[in-house]
Structure formats: structure tokens, C-alpha cells
Amino acid sequence: MKNKKERWVIKAGSSLVAGTESGINSLFIESLVSQVNYLIKKDIEVIVVSSGAVAKGMQELNLKDRPSTLHLLQAAAAIGQMGLVNAYQKEFDIFGLKAAQVLISHDDISNRKRYLNARRSLETLLELNVIPIVNENDSVATEEISFGDNDTLAGALVGLVSADKFIMLTDQIGICSGDPTQDSSVKLLSEIDLDDPSLDLSSQLESSSGRVGRGGMKTKIKASRIALDSGAKTWVADGRQNNTLKAIFNDEKVGTILLSQRSQLQSRKTWIASLGSPAGSVYLDKGAVAAINKKGSSLLAVGITGVSGNFDRGALIICEDENGNEIAKGLTNLNSGDINLVKGLNSSQLLEKLDQAADEEIIHRNNLILS
């Protein structure tokens, strides 16, 4: 079995990506891509969440301010997206690397039916040594169903792909003791424990975003909480430097590292548990109950005796023992109909029974929470 590579999600904000003349800051893109190439050579899998499409579209449309109407915003995003991805691919070509544009909508994260498809698409790109360049699908998103900013999208993406590290690159040195745009005497907070009850980030939460962006330190702190709940080590760091990502890889102190008192495993369980009401149940034999409770195993089809409810892939479901007691819950890799087809079968029989590619685990142990 291949060793699992470390996986990083790197978010680049509009203030870094946007340029004044071409709409794209080519020097920043060049620096970022060079550092990503460094990480890939160190056997790190990298997903880049990049703002900048709207800024590029604004330049193409000769707009000085970010559009205030939804339709104009969508048009700017659609126009700017091509220029943004082309700018990245131009730099990746230098290193013989391929990038892929991936547009994520809010439903791809919050709708369990689409969750596994989005995750598998991204993982397939990584397996093919392609760097996903992710942005929110601003060209079709509406205000009611959008993330609202790429910080929040990136934080949600960390959970989607089970990333190990999450770095938000910004045009500041990190999170400071106040708003550096208003007070030059503020100092860098090199470490923040978001679970510290005495923590006061009120001044940081009031800091505003720039002309072309929607974020600010408020959205970065929000995204940090999402990422930490998914178990990722998290930084807010200066993207204007040419070695920020290299420094993090080499365990050097840079920017602000955000911490949580919860362990990675507990954080991931907390994230899964917050997904909402279970959509159905599966009933397990004694062997499966013992394997889950005592060995921390994944749930396999061979240990399932029955199914209750009508649910899709990616749904949160309950695992019950023969007496109807809840022993665990988690995210299913198959819908209720397919589980009915394969219940009681071993892994090889499961793959033969289903007329489609499928995971051998009904619920992987990483997506399983003991009750």
C-alpha cells in the first residue's frame, strides 16, 4: 500500500492575485507556482484556492469597483476565470506541471449527495499529479447559495479533501494585535488558540477587505475554525514573501499559526457530527459491531444485515446493533438501494455485484463516529 502523501490547501486572496494593469499580479503567481513546485518535489499534494477571477473580469470590463449587482458580478467572474487559470498554467508549464480549473458551489460541500463526487474528482486530479485551481462558481452562484468569500470556501475544502495543512496567504504579515491598516504599532500574533476562553479578536474581526475582495481577517478566522474542526494545521501568513510556503514546510515560524485544543481525530468527528440529522440506518451483526467498537475498523458490507430509510451516497446514517441500539454514525459511500444489494457480501462479491466503480468500505473509519 502506498504511503499517504501530506495534503495542503493553499488559499491566495484577491489582494495578492489581482494586478493593476493586466488584472493579474503575474509576479505573485510566479512566486506561488514556484513554491508549489517545491512542495510537489517534497511529495506534498497541493490544492490552490485562488481568488482573482472577479478582479480580472473587472479589468477586462474597465470597472473600477467590485460590481454591486449579482448579474454583473457573475459576468465579471465568467470573463475573468479564463484569464486567471491561463496565468497559472503559463507558470506551471515552466515546471512541466498541469493545472485544472475546479469551480465549487456551496451545494458541493453542504449537499451530501454531491459531496463524495466533488471529493473524488479532486482526489483523482491529485492522483494524476494535476494541481487543482479552485474557485467558487461565482458565474452561476446566487447570494442565497454562495459561500460569500473564498476564505470560507477554502476552509470547507479542507474538510472535503481531509487536508493536513491549510495556509491562507494574505497581504499582511499574519493576524496582528489590531488592524495594521489603521495602526502601524500593532504586533504580529504568532500563535492563537481559538479555544482559549480569554481570547479577544474583536479588533481583528472588524478589519475590512480590500477593493476587489470580499474577505478580511473576520473571514480568515471563520475559515480557520472550519479547518481546525476538520483537523488541519492552519496558518494566516504573508503571501508577499517568496518563501512563505517553503518556511512552513521547513517548520520555520512564519505568520500566525492557529490552534485548537481538540485532536485531529476528535476534530474530524466533530465536523462529521455537525452535518445534520441522519438520513437512515444500517443494522449490523455482532462481528461488525465488535470490529467497529474494539478495532476501530471501517464498516464493510459483509457485516450489514439490513437497511432502513431512503438515502443517497454521502448521507449521514446511523449504525445499529441487532437490538436497535445506536453504536455509531457516519458518511456512507453507497446509497440505500446499493447497500441492500450488497449487504452480507464480502469485498470481492460487492465489486462484482455493483455495476459501477465503488469503494469497498460502506463507511470508512475516518468518516465513522462511535456513539
Contacts in CASP RR format, 6 or more apart in sequence:
PFRMAT RR
TARGET T0000
AUTHOR 0000-0000-0000
METHOD contacts of the structure
MODEL  1
MKNKKERWVIKAGSSLVAGTESGINSLFIESLVSQVNYLIKKDIEVIVVS
SGAVAKGMQELNLKDRPSTLHLLQAAAAIGQMGLVNAYQKEFDIFGLKAA
QVLISHDDISNRKRYLNARRSLETLLELNVIPIVNENDSVATEEISFGDN
DTLAGALVGLVSADKFIMLTDQIGICSGDPTQDSSVKLLSEIDLDDPSLD
LSSQLESSSGRVGRGGMKTKIKASRIALDSGAKTWVADGRQNNTLKAIFN
DEKVGTILLSQRSQLQSRKTWIASLGSPAGSVYLDKGAVAAINKKGSSLL
AVGITGVSGNFDRGALIICEDENGNEIAKGLTNLNSGDINLVKGLNSSQL
LEKLDQAADEEIIHRNNLILS
5 43 0 8 1.000
5 44 0 8 1.000
5 45 0 8 1.000
6 43 0 8 1.000
6 44 0 8 1.000
6 45 0 8 1.000
6 164 0 8 1.000
6 165 0 8 1.000
7 44 0 8 1.000
7 45 0 8 1.000
7 46 0 8 1.000
7 47 0 8 1.000
7 126 0 8 1.000
7 161 0 8 1.000
7 162 0 8 1.000
7 163 0 8 1.000
7 164 0 8 1.000
7 165 0 8 1.000
8 39 0 8 1.000
8 44 0 8 1.000
8 45 0 8 1.000
8 46 0 8 1.000
8 47 0 8 1.000
8 163 0 8 1.000
8 164 0 8 1.000
8 165 0 8 1.000
8 166 0 8 1.000
8 167 0 8 1.000
9 47 0 8 1.000
9 49 0 8 1.000
9 154 0 8 1.000
9 155 0 8 1.000
9 157 0 8 1.000
9 158 0 8 1.000
9 161 0 8 1.000
9 163 0 8 1.000
9 165 0 8 1.000
9 166 0 8 1.000
9 167 0 8 1.000
9 227 0 8 1.000
9 232 0 8 1.000
10 32 0 8 1.000
10 36 0 8 1.000
10 46 0 8 1.000
10 47 0 8 1.000
10 48 0 8 1.000
10 49 0 8 1.000
10 167 0 8 1.000
10 169 0 8 1.000
10 245 0 8 1.000
11 48 0 8 1.000
11 49 0 8 1.000
11 50 0 8 1.000
11 51 0 8 1.000
11 150 0 8 1.000
11 151 0 8 1.000
11 154 0 8 1.000
11 155 0 8 1.000
11 166 0 8 1.000
11 167 0 8 1.000
11 168 0 8 1.000
11 169 0 8 1.000
11 223 0 8 1.000
12 28 0 8 1.000
12 32 0 8 1.000
12 48 0 8 1.000
12 49 0 8 1.000
12 50 0 8 1.000
12 51 0 8 1.000
12 169 0 8 1.000
12 239 0 8 1.000
13 50 0 8 1.000
13 51 0 8 1.000
13 52 0 8 1.000
13 150 0 8 1.000
13 168 0 8 1.000
13 169 0 8 1.000
13 170 0 8 1.000
13 213 0 8 1.000
14 51 0 8 1.000
14 52 0 8 1.000
14 54 0 8 1.000
14 55 0 8 1.000
14 150 0 8 1.000
14 210 0 8 1.000
14 212 0 8 1.000
14 213 0 8 1.000
14 214 0 8 1.000
15 170 0 8 1.000
15 171 0 8 1.000
15 210 0 8 1.000
15 212 0 8 1.000
15 213 0 8 1.000
16 25 0 8 1.000
16 28 0 8 1.000
16 169 0 8 1.000
16 170 0 8 1.000
16 171 0 8 1.000
16 239 0 8 1.000
16 240 0 8 1.000
17 24 0 8 1.000
17 25 0 8 1.000
17 28 0 8 1.000
17 29 0 8 1.000
17 50 0 8 1.000
17 51 0 8 1.000
17 52 0 8 1.000
17 55 0 8 1.000
17 84 0 8 1.000
18 24 0 8 1.000
18 25 0 8 1.000
18 51 0 8 1.000
18 52 0 8 1.000
18 55 0 8 1.000
18 56 0 8 1.000
18 212 0 8 1.000
19 25 0 8 1.000
19 55 0 8 1.000
19 59 0 8 1.000
21 59 0 8 1.000
22 59 0 8 1.000
23 55 0 8 1.000
23 56 0 8 1.000
23 57 0 8 1.000
23 58 0 8 1.000
23 59 0 8 1.000
23 60 0 8 1.000
24 52 0 8 1.000
24 55 0 8 1.000
24 56 0 8 1.000
24 83 0 8 1.000
24 84 0 8 1.000
24 87 0 8 1.000
26 87 0 8 1.000
28 239 0 8 1.000
28 240 0 8 1.000
29 87 0 8 1.000
29 88 0 8 1.000
29 91 0 8 1.000
30 91 0 8 1.000
31 242 0 8 1.000
32 48 0 8 1.000
32 169 0 8 1.000
32 239 0 8 1.000
32 245 0 8 1.000
33 88 0 8 1.000
33 91 0 8 1.000
33 92 0 8 1.000
33 94 0 8 1.000
33 95 0 8 1.000
34 91 0 8 1.000
34 95 0 8 1.000
34 242 0 8 1.000
35 242 0 8 1.000
35 243 0 8 1.000
35 244 0 8 1.000
35 245 0 8 1.000
35 246 0 8 1.000
36 46 0 8 1.000
36 48 0 8 1.000
36 131 0 8 1.000
36 245 0 8 1.000
37 92 0 8 1.000
37 95 0 8 1.000
37 97 0 8 1.000
38 245 0 8 1.000
38 246 0 8 1.000
38 249 0 8 1.000
39 46 0 8 1.000
39 245 0 8 1.000
39 249 0 8 1.000
40 46 0 8 1.000
40 97 0 8 1.000
40 129 0 8 1.000
40 131 0 8 1.000
42 249 0 8 1.000
44 249 0 8 1.000
45 126 0 8 1.000
46 131 0 8 1.000
47 122 0 8 1.000
47 126 0 8 1.000
47 131 0 8 1.000
47 132 0 8 1.000
47 134 0 8 1.000
47 157 0 8 1.000
47 161 0 8 1.000
47 163 0 8 1.000
48 88 0 8 1.000
48 131 0 8 1.000
48 132 0 8 1.000
48 133 0 8 1.000
48 134 0 8 1.000
49 134 0 8 1.000
49 135 0 8 1.000
49 150 0 8 1.000
49 153 0 8 1.000
49 154 0 8 1.000
49 157 0 8 1.000
50 84 0 8 1.000
50 88 0 8 1.000
50 133 0 8 1.000
50 134 0 8 1.000
50 135 0 8 1.000
50 150 0 8 1.000
51 135 0 8 1.000
51 150 0 8 1.000
51 213 0 8 1.000
52 80 0 8 1.000
52 84 0 8 1.000
52 135 0 8 1.000
52 212 0 8 1.000
53 76 0 8 1.000
53 77 0 8 1.000
53 80 0 8 1.000
53 81 0 8 1.000
53 84 0 8 1.000
53 135 0 8 1.000
53 138 0 8 1.000
54 66 0 8 1.000
54 67 0 8 1.000
54 73 0 8 1.000
54 76 0 8 1.000
54 77 0 8 1.000
54 80 0 8 1.000
54 138 0 8 1.000
54 212 0 8 1.000
54 213 0 8 1.000
55 80 0 8 1.000
55 212 0 8 1.000
55 213 0 8 1.000
56 79 0 8 1.000
56 80 0 8 1.000
56 81 0 8 1.000
56 83 0 8 1.000
56 84 0 8 1.000
57 63 0 8 1.000
57 76 0 8 1.000
57 77 0 8 1.000
57 79 0 8 1.000
57 80 0 8 1.000
58 64 0 8 1.000
58 65 0 8 1.000
58 66 0 8 1.000
58 67 0 8 1.000
58 76 0 8 1.000
58 212 0 8 1.000
60 76 0 8 1.000
60 79 0 8 1.000
60 80 0 8 1.000
61 75 0 8 1.000
61 76 0 8 1.000
61 79 0 8 1.000
63 72 0 8 1.000
63 76 0 8 1.000
65 211 0 8 1.000
66 73 0 8 1.000
66 211 0 8 1.000
66 212 0 8 1.000
66 213 0 8 1.000
66 214 0 8 1.000
67 73 0 8 1.000
67 75 0 8 1.000
67 76 0 8 1.000
70 142 0 8 1.000
70 143 0 8 1.000
73 138 0 8 1.000
74 138 0 8 1.000
74 139 0 8 1.000
74 140 0 8 1.000
74 141 0 8 1.000
75 139 0 8 1.000
77 138 0 8 1.000
77 139 0 8 1.000
78 138 0 8 1.000
78 139 0 8 1.000
81 101 0 8 1.000
81 103 0 8 1.000
81 135 0 8 1.000
81 139 0 8 1.000
84 133 0 8 1.000
84 135 0 8 1.000
85 99 0 8 1.000
85 101 0 8 1.000
85 133 0 8 1.000
88 99 0 8 1.000
88 133 0 8 1.000
89 98 0 8 1.000
89 99 0 8 1.000
92 98 0 8 1.000
92 99 0 8 1.000
92 131 0 8 1.000
97 129 0 8 1.000
97 130 0 8 1.000
97 131 0 8 1.000
98 128 0 8 1.000
98 129 0 8 1.000
98 130 0 8 1.000
98 131 0 8 1.000
99 130 0 8 1.000
99 131 0 8 1.000
99 132 0 8 1.000
99 133 0 8 1.000
100 125 0 8 1.000
100 130 0 8 1.000
100 131 0 8 1.000
100 132 0 8 1.000
100 133 0 8 1.000
101 133 0 8 1.000
101 135 0 8 1.000
102 121 0 8 1.000
102 122 0 8 1.000
102 125 0 8 1.000
102 132 0 8 1.000
102 133 0 8 1.000
102 134 0 8 1.000
102 135 0 8 1.000
103 134 0 8 1.000
103 135 0 8 1.000
103 136 0 8 1.000
103 137 0 8 1.000
103 139 0 8 1.000
104 118 0 8 1.000
104 134 0 8 1.000
104 135 0 8 1.000
104 136 0 8 1.000
104 137 0 8 1.000
104 153 0 8 1.000
104 157 0 8 1.000
105 136 0 8 1.000
105 137 0 8 1.000
105 140 0 8 1.000
105 141 0 8 1.000
105 145 0 8 1.000
105 146 0 8 1.000
106 136 0 8 1.000
106 141 0 8 1.000
106 145 0 8 1.000
106 146 0 8 1.000
106 147 0 8 1.000
107 114 0 8 1.000
107 145 0 8 1.000
108 114 0 8 1.000
108 115 0 8 1.000
108 117 0 8 1.000
108 118 0 8 1.000
108 160 0 8 1.000
109 115 0 8 1.000
109 118 0 8 1.000
109 153 0 8 1.000
109 156 0 8 1.000
109 157 0 8 1.000
109 160 0 8 1.000
112 275 0 8 1.000
112 279 0 8 1.000
112 312 0 8 1.000
112 313 0 8 1.000
112 314 0 8 1.000
112 315 0 8 1.000
112 316 0 8 1.000
112 331 0 8 1.000
113 312 0 8 1.000
113 313 0 8 1.000
113 314 0 8 1.000
113 315 0 8 1.000
115 160 0 8 1.000
115 314 0 8 1.000
115 331 0 8 1.000
116 313 0 8 1.000
116 314 0 8 1.000
116 331 0 8 1.000
116 333 0 8 1.000
117 313 0 8 1.000
118 160 0 8 1.000
119 160 0 8 1.000
119 161 0 8 1.000
122 132 0 8 1.000
122 134 0 8 1.000
122 160 0 8 1.000
122 161 0 8 1.000
123 161 0 8 1.000
125 131 0 8 1.000
125 132 0 8 1.000
126 132 0 8 1.000
134 153 0 8 1.000
134 154 0 8 1.000
134 157 0 8 1.000
135 150 0 8 1.000
135 153 0 8 1.000
136 146 0 8 1.000
136 147 0 8 1.000
136 148 0 8 1.000
136 150 0 8 1.000
136 153 0 8 1.000
138 146 0 8 1.000
147 153 0 8 1.000
147 156 0 8 1.000
148 214 0 8 1.000
149 209 0 8 1.000
149 213 0 8 1.000
149 214 0 8 1.000
149 215 0 8 1.000
149 219 0 8 1.000
150 214 0 8 1.000
150 215 0 8 1.000
151 168 0 8 1.000
151 215 0 8 1.000
151 216 0 8 1.000
151 219 0 8 1.000
151 220 0 8 1.000
151 222 0 8 1.000
151 223 0 8 1.000
152 219 0 8 1.000
152 222 0 8 1.000
152 223 0 8 1.000
152 226 0 8 1.000
154 166 0 8 1.000
154 168 0 8 1.000
154 223 0 8 1.000
154 227 0 8 1.000
155 166 0 8 1.000
155 223 0 8 1.000
155 224 0 8 1.000
155 226 0 8 1.000
155 227 0 8 1.000
155 230 0 8 1.000
156 226 0 8 1.000
157 163 0 8 1.000
158 166 0 8 1.000
158 226 0 8 1.000
158 227 0 8 1.000
158 230 0 8 1.000
158 231 0 8 1.000
158 232 0 8 1.000
159 226 0 8 1.000
159 227 0 8 1.000
159 230 0 8 1.000
159 231 0 8 1.000
159 232 0 8 1.000
159 268 0 8 1.000
159 271 0 8 1.000
162 230 0 8 1.000
162 268 0 8 1.000
162 366 0 8 1.000
163 227 0 8 1.000
163 230 0 8 1.000
163 232 0 8 1.000
164 232 0 8 1.000
164 233 0 8 1.000
165 232 0 8 1.000
165 233 0 8 1.000
165 234 0 8 1.000
165 235 0 8 1.000
165 248 0 8 1.000
166 223 0 8 1.000
166 224 0 8 1.000
166 227 0 8 1.000
166 232 0 8 1.000
166 233 0 8 1.000
166 234 0 8 1.000
166 235 0 8 1.000
167 234 0 8 1.000
167 235 0 8 1.000
167 237 0 8 1.000
167 244 0 8 1.000
167 245 0 8 1.000
167 248 0 8 1.000
168 220 0 8 1.000
168 223 0 8 1.000
168 224 0 8 1.000
168 234 0 8 1.000
168 235 0 8 1.000
168 236 0 8 1.000
168 237 0 8 1.000
169 237 0 8 1.000
169 238 0 8 1.000
169 239 0 8 1.000
169 244 0 8 1.000
170 220 0 8 1.000
170 236 0 8 1.000
170 237 0 8 1.000
170 238 0 8 1.000
170 239 0 8 1.000
171 238 0 8 1.000
171 239 0 8 1.000
171 240 0 8 1.000
172 180 0 8 1.000
172 217 0 8 1.000
172 236 0 8 1.000
172 238 0 8 1.000
173 180 0 8 1.000
173 188 0 8 1.000
173 237 0 8 1.000
173 238 0 8 1.000
173 255 0 8 1.000
174 188 0 8 1.000
174 189 0 8 1.000
174 236 0 8 1.000
174 237 0 8 1.000
174 238 0 8 1.000
174 255 0 8 1.000
174 256 0 8 1.000
175 188 0 8 1.000
175 189 0 8 1.000
175 192 0 8 1.000
175 201 0 8 1.000
175 204 0 8 1.000
175 217 0 8 1.000
175 220 0 8 1.000
175 221 0 8 1.000
175 236 0 8 1.000
175 255 0 8 1.000
175 256 0 8 1.000
175 258 0 8 1.000
176 186 0 8 1.000
176 187 0 8 1.000
176 188 0 8 1.000
176 189 0 8 1.000
176 204 0 8 1.000
177 186 0 8 1.000
177 187 0 8 1.000
177 188 0 8 1.000
177 189 0 8 1.000
177 203 0 8 1.000
178 186 0 8 1.000
178 203 0 8 1.000
178 204 0 8 1.000
178 207 0 8 1.000
179 186 0 8 1.000
179 203 0 8 1.000
179 204 0 8 1.000
179 206 0 8 1.000
179 207 0 8 1.000
179 217 0 8 1.000
180 186 0 8 1.000
181 207 0 8 1.000
181 208 0 8 1.000
188 255 0 8 1.000
188 256 0 8 1.000
189 256 0 8 1.000
190 253 0 8 1.000
190 255 0 8 1.000
190 256 0 8 1.000
190 257 0 8 1.000
191 256 0 8 1.000
191 257 0 8 1.000
191 259 0 8 1.000
192 199 0 8 1.000
192 201 0 8 1.000
192 256 0 8 1.000
192 257 0 8 1.000
192 258 0 8 1.000
192 259 0 8 1.000
193 199 0 8 1.000
193 258 0 8 1.000
193 259 0 8 1.000
193 260 0 8 1.000
193 261 0 8 1.000
194 221 0 8 1.000
194 224 0 8 1.000
194 225 0 8 1.000
194 228 0 8 1.000
194 258 0 8 1.000
194 259 0 8 1.000
194 260 0 8 1.000
195 259 0 8 1.000
195 260 0 8 1.000
195 261 0 8 1.000
195 262 0 8 1.000
201 217 0 8 1.000
201 221 0 8 1.000
204 217 0 8 1.000
204 218 0 8 1.000
204 221 0 8 1.000
205 217 0 8 1.000
205 218 0 8 1.000
205 221 0 8 1.000
206 218 0 8 1.000
207 216 0 8 1.000
207 217 0 8 1.000
207 218 0 8 1.000
208 216 0 8 1.000
209 215 0 8 1.000
209 216 0 8 1.000
209 219 0 8 1.000
210 216 0 8 1.000
217 236 0 8 1.000
220 236 0 8 1.000
221 258 0 8 1.000
224 234 0 8 1.000
224 236 0 8 1.000
224 258 0 8 1.000
227 234 0 8 1.000
228 234 0 8 1.000
228 258 0 8 1.000
228 259 0 8 1.000
228 260 0 8 1.000
228 262 0 8 1.000
228 267 0 8 1.000
229 260 0 8 1.000
229 262 0 8 1.000
229 267 0 8 1.000
229 268 0 8 1.000
229 270 0 8 1.000
229 271 0 8 1.000
229 274 0 8 1.000
230 267 0 8 1.000
230 268 0 8 1.000
230 271 0 8 1.000
231 260 0 8 1.000
231 262 0 8 1.000
231 264 0 8 1.000
231 267 0 8 1.000
231 268 0 8 1.000
231 271 0 8 1.000
232 264 0 8 1.000
233 257 0 8 1.000
234 257 0 8 1.000
234 258 0 8 1.000
235 248 0 8 1.000
235 254 0 8 1.000
235 255 0 8 1.000
235 256 0 8 1.000
235 257 0 8 1.000
235 258 0 8 1.000
236 255 0 8 1.000
236 256 0 8 1.000
236 258 0 8 1.000
237 244 0 8 1.000
237 248 0 8 1.000
237 254 0 8 1.000
237 255 0 8 1.000
237 256 0 8 1.000
238 244 0 8 1.000
238 254 0 8 1.000
238 255 0 8 1.000
244 254 0 8 1.000
244 255 0 8 1.000
247 253 0 8 1.000
247 254 0 8 1.000
248 254 0 8 1.000
260 267 0 8 1.000
262 270 0 8 1.000
268 366 0 8 1.000
269 369 0 8 1.000
272 316 0 8 1.000
272 330 0 8 1.000
272 331 0 8 1.000
272 367 0 8 1.000
272 369 0 8 1.000
273 329 0 8 1.000
273 369 0 8 1.000
275 316 0 8 1.000
275 331 0 8 1.000
276 316 0 8 1.000
277 316 0 8 1.000
278 315 0 8 1.000
278 316 0 8 1.000
278 317 0 8 1.000
278 318 0 8 1.000
278 329 0 8 1.000
279 309 0 8 1.000
279 310 0 8 1.000
279 311 0 8 1.000
279 312 0 8 1.000
279 315 0 8 1.000
279 316 0 8 1.000
279 317 0 8 1.000
280 307 0 8 1.000
280 308 0 8 1.000
280 309 0 8 1.000
280 310 0 8 1.000
280 311 0 8 1.000
280 315 0 8 1.000
280 317 0 8 1.000
280 318 0 8 1.000
280 336 0 8 1.000
281 307 0 8 1.000
281 308 0 8 1.000
281 309 0 8 1.000
281 317 0 8 1.000
281 318 0 8 1.000
281 319 0 8 1.000
281 320 0 8 1.000
282 299 0 8 1.000
282 304 0 8 1.000
282 306 0 8 1.000
282 307 0 8 1.000
282 308 0 8 1.000
282 317 0 8 1.000
282 318 0 8 1.000
282 319 0 8 1.000
282 320 0 8 1.000
282 332 0 8 1.000
282 339 0 8 1.000
282 343 0 8 1.000
282 362 0 8 1.000
283 304 0 8 1.000
283 305 0 8 1.000
283 306 0 8 1.000
283 307 0 8 1.000
283 308 0 8 1.000
283 320 0 8 1.000
283 321 0 8 1.000
283 322 0 8 1.000
283 324 0 8 1.000
284 292 0 8 1.000
284 299 0 8 1.000
284 303 0 8 1.000
284 304 0 8 1.000
284 305 0 8 1.000
284 319 0 8 1.000
284 320 0 8 1.000
284 321 0 8 1.000
284 322 0 8 1.000
284 327 0 8 1.000
285 303 0 8 1.000
285 304 0 8 1.000
285 305 0 8 1.000
285 322 0 8 1.000
286 321 0 8 1.000
286 322 0 8 1.000
287 303 0 8 1.000
288 299 0 8 1.000
288 300 0 8 1.000
288 302 0 8 1.000
288 303 0 8 1.000
288 304 0 8 1.000
289 321 0 8 1.000
289 327 0 8 1.000
291 297 0 8 1.000
292 299 0 8 1.000
292 319 0 8 1.000
292 327 0 8 1.000
292 328 0 8 1.000
292 368 0 8 1.000
292 370 0 8 1.000
293 327 0 8 1.000
293 370 0 8 1.000
296 365 0 8 1.000
296 368 0 8 1.000
297 365 0 8 1.000
298 361 0 8 1.000
298 362 0 8 1.000
298 363 0 8 1.000
298 364 0 8 1.000
298 365 0 8 1.000
298 368 0 8 1.000
299 319 0 8 1.000
299 328 0 8 1.000
299 361 0 8 1.000
299 362 0 8 1.000
299 363 0 8 1.000
299 368 0 8 1.000
300 346 0 8 1.000
300 347 0 8 1.000
300 360 0 8 1.000
300 361 0 8 1.000
300 362 0 8 1.000
301 339 0 8 1.000
301 342 0 8 1.000
301 343 0 8 1.000
301 344 0 8 1.000
301 345 0 8 1.000
301 346 0 8 1.000
301 347 0 8 1.000
301 350 0 8 1.000
301 362 0 8 1.000
302 344 0 8 1.000
302 345 0 8 1.000
302 346 0 8 1.000
302 347 0 8 1.000
303 343 0 8 1.000
303 344 0 8 1.000
304 339 0 8 1.000
304 343 0 8 1.000
304 344 0 8 1.000
304 362 0 8 1.000
305 322 0 8 1.000
305 343 0 8 1.000
305 344 0 8 1.000
306 339 0 8 1.000
306 340 0 8 1.000
306 343 0 8 1.000
307 336 0 8 1.000
307 337 0 8 1.000
307 339 0 8 1.000
307 340 0 8 1.000
307 343 0 8 1.000
309 336 0 8 1.000
310 336 0 8 1.000
311 317 0 8 1.000
311 332 0 8 1.000
311 335 0 8 1.000
311 336 0 8 1.000
312 335 0 8 1.000
313 332 0 8 1.000
313 333 0 8 1.000
313 334 0 8 1.000
313 335 0 8 1.000
314 331 0 8 1.000
314 332 0 8 1.000
314 333 0 8 1.000
315 331 0 8 1.000
315 332 0 8 1.000
315 335 0 8 1.000
316 329 0 8 1.000
316 330 0 8 1.000
316 331 0 8 1.000
317 329 0 8 1.000
317 330 0 8 1.000
317 331 0 8 1.000
317 332 0 8 1.000
317 363 0 8 1.000
318 326 0 8 1.000
318 328 0 8 1.000
318 329 0 8 1.000
319 326 0 8 1.000
319 327 0 8 1.000
319 328 0 8 1.000
319 329 0 8 1.000
319 330 0 8 1.000
319 363 0 8 1.000
319 368 0 8 1.000
320 326 0 8 1.000
320 327 0 8 1.000
321 327 0 8 1.000
326 371 0 8 1.000
327 370 0 8 1.000
327 371 0 8 1.000
328 363 0 8 1.000
328 368 0 8 1.000
328 369 0 8 1.000
328 370 0 8 1.000
328 371 0 8 1.000
329 368 0 8 1.000
329 369 0 8 1.000
329 371 0 8 1.000
330 363 0 8 1.000
330 367 0 8 1.000
330 368 0 8 1.000
330 369 0 8 1.000
331 363 0 8 1.000
331 364 0 8 1.000
331 367 0 8 1.000
332 339 0 8 1.000
332 362 0 8 1.000
332 363 0 8 1.000
333 358 0 8 1.000
333 359 0 8 1.000
333 361 0 8 1.000
333 362 0 8 1.000
333 363 0 8 1.000
333 364 0 8 1.000
334 342 0 8 1.000
334 354 0 8 1.000
334 358 0 8 1.000
334 359 0 8 1.000
334 362 0 8 1.000
338 354 0 8 1.000
338 358 0 8 1.000
339 362 0 8 1.000
341 353 0 8 1.000
341 354 0 8 1.000
342 349 0 8 1.000
342 350 0 8 1.000
342 353 0 8 1.000
342 354 0 8 1.000
345 353 0 8 1.000
347 360 0 8 1.000
350 358 0 8 1.000
350 360 0 8 1.000
351 358 0 8 1.000
351 360 0 8 1.000
END
